[in-house]
Amino acid sequence: MSKRVDSSRRLVVAAVGFERIRQLAVMLGMVTMPAAARVLELDTDIDFGYSALLLARAARGGSVVSVHEAPRLTQRVHQIHQQWSPERAERLTFRSGPLAAGWAPEAPYDLIVSHSEFGWLPGAWLAQCTAAARVVMPLDTGADGPRLFLRVVVDDQRQPTEPMVLTELDTHPHHTRYEAASDVVLHWEDGGYAITTKI
């Protein structure tokens, strides 16, 4: 008698993972990453840190520090990478802490990628960047409107410049159209930048 395999759980995980990787692809398309880049990823992928592995490949010989707020998750992901890909493990570091604080001990970074939706840009992230670094993140619009992604370039004073917002339009399972807008205002308040856009 054969066992029946319940694949519903696996399919749900795959669907969640696909959405995250699609979002990562959009954000990486908004930046230029130097060779041997140092990358900070905020909100570690619960699917075994897969997005951190993709970022390490995109960093072309660089390194990735991935931060999640749950210590048990980061320990589990670290152990998995030690077992599966010990040759890459030295370029992938998993830490736990508050996402808004970034991860100062291994700064500076050439790129910061946040998978969590923030309604503001934490100043701590900018302080941990190199000059000309990029920060990319989805924006929390608090509504059912189109998905928005913010990109800023960090200057040598660790200030955000050249803000751009990408708006997701005409969503489709296989292709999505995006529109870029630069009418974004960043205003310093309470340790970070409030983000205002006309979109």
N, C-alpha and C positions, 0 to 999 in steps of 0.2 A: 504494500500500500504506500503510495507516494505522499509526501508531505506537501501541503499547500503553502506556498510562500506568499506572505503578505508584503507587498511592495509599496503600500501606500505611504509608509513613513519615509522610505528612501526617496520616493517621488517628491514629497513635500520638501525635503532637504535640498534636492536638486533644484527645485523651483526657486527656493530662497537663494541658493548659491548663484544661480544664473542671474537673478536680478542684481545682486551685489556686483558681480563681475561686469555686467553691462554698465552699471553706474561707474565702476572704476575705469572702464574703457573710455567713457565720456569725459571723466575728469582728467585722465592722462592725455586725452586729445587737446586739452586746453593749455598744456604746458610744454616747455622744452626742458628735457632732462639731460644734464651733462653726463659724460662718461664717469664711471666710478662715483656716482651720486650717493650722498648720505640722505636716507629717506626716513621720515617719521610717519608711521601709520597710526591713526587714532581709531579705536574700536576694532580690535582684532576679530578676524573672521572666525565665527564659531565652527565653521566647516574645516577644522584642522589647520587654520591659518593659511588657507589657500591663496587669499589675496596678497598676503605678505610674500609668499613665494613668487607670485607673478610680479610684484614690485621689485623683488630682488633680481629677477631676470631683466626687467626694464632698466634697472640701475646700472647695468653693464659693468659688472665688477665692483659695484659699490656695496652698501650695507643697508639693512632695514631694521629699525627698532619699531616694534608693534606693541601698542599699549591698550590694555583693556582694564576696566574697573574691577573685574572679578579675578582675584588671585588664583582660584582653583582652575579657571579656564586657561589662564596663561601658563600655569604649570603643566596642564594636560597637553596643550599645543606644543610647548617646549619639548616635552618628552617624546611626542610623536615625531617631531622633526629630528631629534637626536637619533631615533631608531631608523627612520625612513631615509633621511638624506643627511648623514653626518658631514659630508663634504660641503653642504650648503649651510649647515647649522652655525658655522662661525660667522656667516654674513647675515644671519637672522637672529635677532634678540627679542624675546618676549618679556614684557614688564607689566606690572599692574599699578594703577594709580588713577587719580581723577583725570579725565580726558582734557578738561579745560586747562590743566597745568602743563600739558605736554610731557616731555621727558628731558629735563635739563642735563642730567649727568652725562649723556652721550651726545649733546649738542656740540657744534652747530650742524644744521641740516640744510641741504640744498632744496629739498621738497618736503612739504607737510601735506599729507592726504588725510582728511577726516571723512569717515563714512557716516558719522552721526550728523543729524541735522541740528545746526545751531542757528539761533537767531542773531548771533553776534560773533565777532572775531576776537578771541582772547588775546590780550597783549602778551601773555607768556609765550605763545607760539611764535610771535614775531621776534621776541628777544632771543629765541633759540635758533634763528635763521642766519644763514650767511647773507652777505650782500648779493642781490639779484636772485635770491631764492624765490620759489613760488609756494603759495598756499592755495589749496583747492578744497572745496567742501560743498555739500548740498545745503541749501538754505531751508530753514523751517518757515514756511509761509503761513502756517496756522490755518490753512483753508484747503479746499478741494481743487484749487487751481492747478496750473501747470507746474511741473517740477522745475526748480531753479538750482543752478550751480554757480558758485562764486569763485573767481580766481583773482588773486592779487600778486603783485611783484613787490618784494621787500627791498627797500633801498639801503644804503650804507648807514643810515641812522635808525634802522629797524622800524621804519614806518611803511605802511601799506601804500603802494602806488598802482597806477594803471588798473583800477578795479574793473572787472568785466563780469557780467552775468549771462549765462547761457540758459535760454528758456526752452523747455521740451515742448514741442508741438506735434500734432498729428501722430500720436503714439500708435504703434503697430507691433505685433509680436516679432516681426522680422526686420523692420526698419523704422526709424524715428527721425523726424526732422527737427533741427534745433535752430534757434535764432539768437545771435549775440547782441548784447546791448551794453553800452558803456555809461548810460545815465544812472550811475550808482554813486551814492554819497556815503562816506564813512565818517562817523563822528565819535570822538573819544569820550567815553564815560564809564566810570566805575571799573577800571582795569581792563578795558577792551573797547572795541569799536562797534557801535550800533550801525546797522546796515539799513539804508533806505534806498529803494529803487522804485521807479515809476511803472514797472512792469505789473 
